[in-house]
Amino acid sequence: MKNECGWIAQTESTPVRDRLSGLQKADWLIIGAGITGLCAAHSLAEMHPQARIVIVDRQRAAQGASARNSGFVVAHEHPTTDELLSHQGFAGYEVDTSISRAASIEVRQRIARHGIDCDFRDAGYFFAVSDPAKLTHVEAKLQTLQAVGASAQFLQGEQLQQKLGIDHYQAAIWCGNGNALLQPAKYVQGLLDALPANVTLYENTDITGLERAAQGRVRARGIEGLIEAAQVLVCLNAFIPRSGIADSGTFAMELSASLTRPLTEQEFQAMGSVEPWGVLSTRPLGATVRLTPDRRVMIRNTAEYRSRDLSNSDLQVRRKHHVLGLQRRFPWLTEQDIRYTWTGHLSASRSGQPFFAKVEEGVFAVAGCNGSGVARGTLWGRLLAELASGADSPLLASVMHRAEPGWLPPKPFLDIGAMLRMRVEAVRARTEI
């Protein structure tokens, strides 16, 4: 079967850019043309309007992981028990939320500044479960969310069904005032289309490593060319090892998702003609589900730690898993109603915190979105550009202070431990898949 992202398929793409060839020189080099890399380019162009800024991407720009996520703009995470108000972890949760709120605002500012049409909906989303036992400490969570500036409301039974139009979910916390939804491929394509004139982009350019050049410059070596720059920003997230940075404390997770045909008018009316919505599970491996503005259903209910990408036959198996999840929620939908199925990657860390650092003189990098790549990736692009430019701010200081991804064991112990953990989480989330 074809691995085709439904978000990208519905987005008008731009002509293919040239590959990097020969020896190029630049003031700034950005590796990775996803959300973070493109936002870094915009910020550098604003701060250094006379500089030559180059971006390279291994494939087509704006068509990698940044375009393949579920489109949740995260300002307020679902708090864990340790993060509840008056618990020890609340102070960290409060700082992390202040960063996420700033990231959510950054997304809104980018959309407004560049006039990006990406189906942005500033209406919050739901932390929802089919098994009410999977949503605990409800009152404490409402108080915690409200203490950090969120709007939060508990819904259950018929009240929740009227919001979602289906009876699968039995309990939920709606969370707004910062949380939002968008079409990720349209958003990242909008960032690409708005690149300033002093930014040059090379596509289908695989950087195989970084090395030191003359006068303290950094040379990035590609298959067909070289580029030397005074400063390099590595914005590869899950694929940061491709630049030669092997000790970021982050690892890649592979996810797969499907997007259906639009619901018919009759199907939509039977659901109560509800507003578009998004649902995140309270369990790490529970399903992420959306009803989009064009009345399609998106489901993502697989997440795996893998050393190799899914094959087409592997993806077919995941698609059948999507069908099971769909039919639990929308019994009338079958596999024939799925139009697109695709894979994507996110960068995770043991602590849930990112790697955000000056790696060495002239080299700066970020990784570890932990599932919040739309908002945090947008903010990280600006903050990494500021760090590399010698700027400072309380927000940048907060990000760097929290950027402790945690220790990872070496392979094969990492592989064994991660796969065992995923199996445990899959069992815990089985009612929510």
C-alpha positions in Angstrom: 0.0 0.0 0.0 1.0 3.6 -0.5 2.5 5.6 2.4 0.8 8.9 1.7 0.2 11.6 4.2 -3.4 12.9 4.0 -2.4 16.4 5.3 0.3 16.8 2.6 -2.0 15.4 -0.1 -4.5 18.2 0.6 -1.8 20.9 0.6 -0.6 22.7 -2.6 3.1 22.2 -2.9 5.7 24.4 -4.4 8.2 23.5 -7.2 11.1 21.3 -6.2 14.2 23.3 -5.2 17.8 22.5 -6.4 20.1 20.0 -4.6 23.2 21.3 -2.9 26.2 20.9 -5.3 29.8 22.0 -5.3 31.1 24.2 -2.5 28.8 26.8 -1.1 29.5 29.4 1.6 27.0 31.1 4.0 26.9 33.0 7.2 24.3 30.7 8.6 23.4 27.1 7.8 20.2 25.4 9.1 19.9 21.7 8.7 16.3 20.6 8.5 13.4 22.4 6.8 10.6 21.5 9.2 8.8 23.8 11.6 11.8 24.4 13.7 14.3 25.0 10.9 11.9 27.3 9.0 11.1 29.3 12.1 14.8 29.6 12.8 15.4 30.9 9.3 12.6 33.5 9.6 14.1 34.7 13.0 17.7 34.8 11.7 16.6 36.8 8.6 14.9 39.3 10.9 18.0 39.6 13.2 20.6 39.5 10.4 19.0 41.0 7.2 22.3 41.2 5.4 23.4 37.7 6.1 23.3 34.8 3.7 21.2 32.0 5.3 21.0 28.5 3.8 18.6 25.7 4.7 19.1 22.1 3.6 16.7 19.3 3.9 17.2 15.6 3.2 13.9 15.4 1.3 11.2 17.8 0.1 11.0 20.8 2.5 7.8 21.0 4.7 6.9 17.3 3.9 8.7 15.5 6.8 7.6 14.9 10.3 6.4 18.5 10.8 3.7 17.9 8.2 2.8 14.5 9.4 1.7 15.1 13.0 -1.8 15.3 14.4 -2.0 19.1 14.4 -2.4 19.8 18.1 -1.1 23.2 19.3 -0.2 22.3 22.9 -0.3 25.1 25.5 -1.5 22.9 28.4 -0.5 19.3 28.9 -2.6 16.8 30.8 -1.0 16.9 34.3 0.3 13.8 35.9 -0.5 12.9 39.5 2.9 14.3 40.6 2.3 17.5 38.8 -1.0 18.4 40.5 -1.4 21.6 42.5 0.3 21.3 45.9 2.4 18.3 44.7 6.1 18.4 44.4 6.1 18.3 40.6 3.8 21.3 40.2 6.6 23.9 40.1 8.1 22.2 37.1 4.7 21.8 35.5 4.1 25.5 36.0 7.4 26.4 34.3 6.8 23.9 31.4 3.3 25.4 30.9 4.7 28.9 30.8 7.0 27.7 28.0 4.2 25.9 26.2 1.9 28.9 26.4 4.6 31.1 24.9 5.0 28.5 22.2 1.3 28.5 21.4 1.3 32.3 21.2 4.3 32.1 18.8 2.2 29.8 16.5 -0.6 32.4 16.4 1.9 35.2 15.7 3.5 33.3 12.8 0.1 32.5 11.3 -1.0 36.2 11.5 2.4 37.6 10.3 2.6 35.4 7.2 -1.1 35.1 6.5 -1.1 31.3 6.7 -4.4 29.5 6.0 -4.0 26.3 7.9 -7.5 25.6 9.3 -6.5 27.1 12.7 -9.2 26.5 15.4 -8.6 28.2 18.7 -11.3 26.2 20.5 -9.3 23.8 22.7 -9.5 20.1 22.7 -10.3 17.1 24.9 -8.4 14.7 27.2 -11.0 11.9 26.8 -11.4 8.3 27.8 -13.8 5.5 27.1 -13.0 3.9 30.5 -13.7 6.5 33.2 -11.1 4.8 35.5 -8.4 6.1 33.1 -9.3 9.7 34.1 -8.5 10.1 37.8 -8.2 13.1 40.2 -10.6 15.1 38.0 -11.2 18.0 40.4 -7.5 18.3 41.2 -6.6 18.3 37.5 -9.2 21.1 36.8 -7.7 23.2 39.6 -4.2 22.5 38.4 -5.0 23.5 34.8 -6.9 26.6 35.9 -4.0 27.6 38.2 -1.7 27.8 35.1 -4.1 29.8 33.0 -6.1 27.1 31.2 -9.8 27.0 30.8 -10.9 23.5 31.9 -14.3 21.7 32.1 -15.2 18.2 33.0 -17.8 16.5 30.8 -19.3 13.0 30.9 -22.2 11.0 29.5 -24.7 12.8 27.4 -23.1 16.2 27.8 -19.8 14.8 26.3 -21.7 12.9 23.5 -23.3 16.1 22.4 -19.9 17.7 22.0 -18.3 14.8 20.1 -21.3 13.3 18.3 -20.3 9.7 19.3 -20.9 7.7 22.5 -17.5 6.0 22.7 -16.0 8.4 25.2 -17.5 8.4 28.7 -15.4 11.1 30.4 -13.3 14.0 29.4 -11.6 17.3 30.4 -12.0 20.0 27.8 -9.0 22.3 27.9 -8.8 25.6 26.2 -7.3 29.1 26.4 -4.2 28.2 24.5 -4.8 24.7 23.2 -5.8 24.7 19.5 -5.9 22.6 16.3 -4.6 23.2 12.8 -3.7 21.4 9.6 0.0 20.8 10.1 1.1 20.4 6.4 -0.6 23.7 5.5 1.1 25.4 8.5 4.6 24.3 7.6 4.0 25.0 3.9 2.9 28.5 4.9 6.2 29.0 6.7 8.1 27.7 3.7 6.2 30.0 1.2 7.0 33.1 3.4 10.7 32.6 3.6 12.6 35.9 3.2 14.7 36.8 0.2 18.0 36.3 2.0 17.2 32.6 2.7 18.3 29.9 0.2 16.8 26.4 0.4 18.3 23.2 -1.0 16.1 20.2 -1.1 16.9 16.5 -1.4 20.3 17.2 0.2 21.5 14.7 2.7 24.1 16.0 5.2 26.3 13.2 6.4 28.3 15.0 9.0 29.9 18.2 10.3 33.6 19.0 10.5 35.7 21.9 11.4 36.9 24.1 8.5 39.4 27.0 8.3 38.9 30.2 10.4 36.7 28.4 12.8 34.0 27.8 10.3 31.9 24.6 10.1 31.7 22.4 7.0 28.6 20.3 6.4 29.4 17.5 4.1 26.7 16.3 1.7 26.6 13.5 -0.9 27.0 15.9 -3.9 28.3 19.1 -2.3 29.8 20.9 0.7 28.7 24.0 2.5 30.7 26.1 4.9 29.1 28.5 7.4 30.1 30.5 10.4 27.2 29.2 12.4 25.2 26.0 12.1 21.7 25.2 13.6 20.8 21.6 13.6 16.9 21.3 13.6 16.5 17.6 12.8 14.6 16.6 15.9 14.1 12.8 15.7 16.9 12.5 13.1 19.6 14.5 15.0 22.1 11.6 14.8 22.3 12.2 11.0 24.3 15.3 11.7 26.8 13.4 13.9 25.3 14.5 17.2 24.9 11.1 18.9 24.5 12.0 22.6 21.4 14.2 22.6 19.6 12.0 25.1 16.7 11.7 22.6 15.4 8.8 20.5 13.0 8.4 17.6 9.4 7.0 17.8 7.5 5.9 14.7 3.8 6.6 14.5 1.2 5.8 11.9 -2.1 7.5 11.2 -5.1 7.3 8.8 -7.5 9.9 7.4 -10.9 9.0 6.1 -13.1 10.3 3.3 -15.3 13.3 4.3 -18.5 12.2 6.2 -21.6 12.4 4.2 -24.2 15.0 5.1 -26.5 12.3 6.5 -23.6 10.9 8.7 -22.7 14.3 9.9 -26.3 15.2 10.8 -26.7 11.9 12.6 -23.8 13.0 14.8 -25.6 16.2 15.6 -23.6 18.4 13.2 -21.0 18.9 15.9 -18.1 21.4 15.7 -14.6 20.0 14.6 -12.8 18.5 17.6 -9.7 16.8 18.8 -9.2 14.1 21.4 -6.0 13.1 23.2 -5.9 10.1 25.4 -4.8 10.3 29.0 -2.6 7.2 28.4 0.7 7.5 26.5 -0.3 4.9 23.8 -4.0 5.7 23.6 -5.5 6.9 20.4 -5.3 10.5 19.1 -8.5 11.3 17.1 -9.7 14.3 15.2 -12.9 15.3 13.4 -11.6 17.9 10.9 -13.2 21.0 9.5 -13.9 19.2 6.2 -15.6 16.3 8.2 -12.9 13.7 7.9 -11.8 11.5 10.8 -8.1 11.2 11.6 -6.9 8.4 13.9 -3.4 7.7 15.3 -3.3 4.7 17.6 0.1 3.2 17.1 3.4 4.4 18.4 6.6 2.3 18.3 10.2 2.4 19.1 11.9 0.9 16.0 15.3 0.8 14.5 14.0 0.5 11.0 11.1 2.3 9.2 7.9 0.5 8.6 7.6 -1.4 5.3 4.5 -1.2 3.2 3.3 -4.5 4.5 4.0 -3.3 8.1 1.9 -0.2 7.4 -1.0 -2.3 6.1 -1.0 -4.1 9.5 -1.1 -0.7 11.3 -3.9 0.4 9.0 -6.0 -2.5 10.2 -5.3 -1.4 13.7 -6.6 2.1 12.7 -9.8 0.5 11.4 -10.4 -1.2 14.7 -10.0 2.1 16.5 -12.3 3.9 14.0 -15.0 1.3 14.3 -15.0 1.6 18.1 -15.8 5.2 17.7 -17.6 5.4 14.3 -19.1 2.0 13.7 -20.3 2.8 10.2 -16.7 3.4 8.9 -14.8 0.6 7.3 -11.3 0.2 5.8 -12.8 1.3 2.4 -13.5 4.7 3.9 -9.8 5.3 4.6 -8.3 7.6 2.0 -4.7 8.0 3.3 -2.4 6.1 5.7 1.1 7.3 6.6 4.0 7.2 9.0 5.8 9.9 10.8 8.4 10.3 13.6 8.6 12.2 16.8 11.6 12.8 19.0 11.2 11.6 22.6 13.4 11.8 25.7 13.3 9.9 29.0 12.4 12.9 31.1 10.0 14.5 28.6 12.3 17.5 28.3 14.3 18.6 25.2 17.9 18.7 24.2 18.6 22.4 23.5 22.2 23.3 23.5 25.3 24.9 22.1 27.0 21.7 21.0 30.4 23.2 20.2 31.6 26.5 18.9 29.4 27.6 16.0 27.0 24.5 16.3 23.6 24.7 18.0 21.0 22.0 18.1 17.5 21.1 19.5 15.6 17.8 19.6 13.0 16.1 21.8 9.6 17.5 21.0 7.9 14.7 22.9 4.7 15.0 20.9 4.4 18.8 21.1 6.3 19.7 17.9 3.9 22.2 16.4 4.0 24.8 19.2 7.4 24.0 20.7 9.0 23.5 17.4 7.8 27.0 16.4 9.2 28.6 19.6 12.5 26.6 19.5 13.3 27.9 16.0 13.2 31.5 17.3 15.0 30.7 20.6 17.8 28.7 18.9 18.4 31.5 16.5 18.6 33.9 19.5 21.0 31.6 21.4 23.2 31.4 18.4 23.1 35.1 17.9 24.1 35.8 21.5 20.8 37.1 22.6 19.2 36.4 26.0 15.8 36.4 27.6 14.0 35.0 30.6 12.1 32.6 28.2 15.3 31.3 26.6 16.8 30.9 30.1 13.8 28.8 31.2 14.0 26.6 28.2 17.7 25.9 28.7 17.2 25.3 32.4 14.6 22.7 31.7 16.5 21.1 28.8 17.6 18.0 30.6 16.5 15.0 28.4 17.8 12.4 30.8 20.4 9.6 30.5 19.8 6.8 28.0 21.5 3.4 28.2 23.6 2.3 25.3 22.3 -0.1 22.6 21.2 -2.8 22.8 20.0 -2.1 26.4 18.1 1.0 25.1 16.3 -1.1 22.4 15.3 -3.8 24.9 14.2 -1.4 27.6 12.2 0.8 25.2 10.4 -2.1 23.6 9.5 -3.6 27.0 8.2 -0.2 28.2 6.1 0.2 25.1 4.5 -3.2 25.6 3.6 -2.3 29.2 2.1 1.0 28.1 0.1 -0.7 25.3 -1.5 -3.0 27.9 -2.4 -0.1 30.1 -3.9 1.8 27.2 -5.8 -1.1 25.6 -9.3 0.3 26.3 -8.2 3.6 24.8 -6.8 2.3 21.5 
